[in-house]
Amino acid sequence: SPEQTLEAVERDRVTWLAMVPTMFQDLLSSREMERAEAGSLRLFLTAGAAMSVRLKRDLISRFPHVHLFEYYGAPETGWITLLRPEDQLRKAGSVGRPMLGVEVRILGENGEVLPQGSVGEIFKRGMPYVEAFFKNPEADAAIRRGEWVTAGDMGYLDPEGYLTLVDRKRDLIITGGLNVYPSEVEAVVAEHPAVRECAVVGVPDDRWGEAVHAVVVLRDGPPTGPTGEAAVQDPLLAHCRGNLAGYKCPTRFTFVAELPKSHVGKVLRRRLREQLLAGMGAETPVEGR
């Protein structure tokens, strides 16, 4: 728990913590955080999911003496990029530049190398990476293009060579023929002061094919009744419409006490989508687009 983590930090004079963003969020939200000194800490390492810009700001503000590093990689590919402390706010939203000995390319649907700023599938070359899946040549073929390997993530490189993740290929929402990357919507929703965390998934829609559905954890807990939901949903939708193209804005909101997560704190999107599909009809679609 966050309380046990803080207790261990102070008792054992821990100098660095490696956690997923959700765990850092829980740490900052802990009732013990106000009194915690944690003066021994020198380094934070985060990976496993994108850390929101607001969480980075909050973490740096609360622990100005701690150096924050963000690492990107996957079991299939090994490490790929690193975002250093001096770039956390200057390049907020990026996961950094390729690590020593690693090359990164962005490839299109036909395997062509895409120019800077164009979204495509992220491939890396360089050690370490998985040599082969055990007795699974189909899985090998799916992640390889010669010496280059991929984890199936989408992203783009900027002119300075910094990589920005957009989303996993399988999480892409196609609504009315237009692509919506959940992470972009999540980043906007998470900036609203009432929101603790959120996840965005695509759900079936008769008109658009898929609809953008936001599942939100509020700082003050789920609202009570339709009136309470409307009091939160309306300003949240206005916030989204002020920061996103219309087709990217959620057409449904669900407010929950917590998101389904793995044992390491990653949001389980597939389970979340299954839960939403099982309860479809409980939420009223938002008017407009």
C-alpha positions, 0 to 999 in steps of 0.5 A: 500500500502507499502507506507501507511504501512511505513507512519503508522509505522512512524506516530504511532510508530508501533512495529510489523507487521504481513504480508504474504511474498509478502507484505514484498517483496513489502515493501522492493521494495517500493520507500519510503524504502530508507528514512524510519527509522522504528525504532519503529519496533521490530517484524515481523511475516510472514505466509500464504506462504513460505518466500524465503531465499533471501527475509529473507536475505534482510529483516534481512539485512534491519531491523537488529533490528527486530526479524523475526518469521515465523509461519505455520498453516492452518484454518483446523489445527490451528497453527502447527510450529514456526521458531524463529529469531535465526533459520531464516538463520540457518534453512532457508527453514524450517517453524520451530518446533512444537509449545507447545502442538502440535505433528507433524507426516509425513504420507505416502500414506497408513497412515504409519509414515515416517522416518526423511527426507522422504516427506509425508503428514503433520499431527498434533495432539493438540489444536487448530483445526477445530472440524468439517466442517458444514454439510460436513462429507466428508470434515471431513473424508478427513482431519482426521486420528483419533486424527490427522488432516491435511491441505493437505500439503506435507513436511518432518522433519529433525533430529532436528525436524524442519519441511520443507514444500514441497508443497500442494498435489494438486500442485504436478507436475508429469512429465514423471512419476517423482514428481516435487514440485513447491516450490523447483523450485520457490526457485531456480528461486527466487534466480536469481538477476533479479527475483522479484517473481515467481510461478510454475505450471504444464501444459498439455504436450503431451510427458511428461504428464505435463510440468513445467511452470514458471511465472516470475515477473522481478525486471525491469518489463516484457521484450519487444519482443522475443529478450528481452525475450531470453536475460532474459530467457537464463541466467535464464534457465542456473541458473535453470540447474545449481541448479536443476535436468533436469526434474525439470527445467522449460520447459516454461517461461512466464514473467508478470507484476504481479501474480494473488493474493488473498486479503491477497497476496497469489498467486492464482495458479488455476487462474494462471494455467487457464490463462496459459491454455487459452493462451497456444501456446504463449510461445516457449518450452525450448529445452532439459530437 
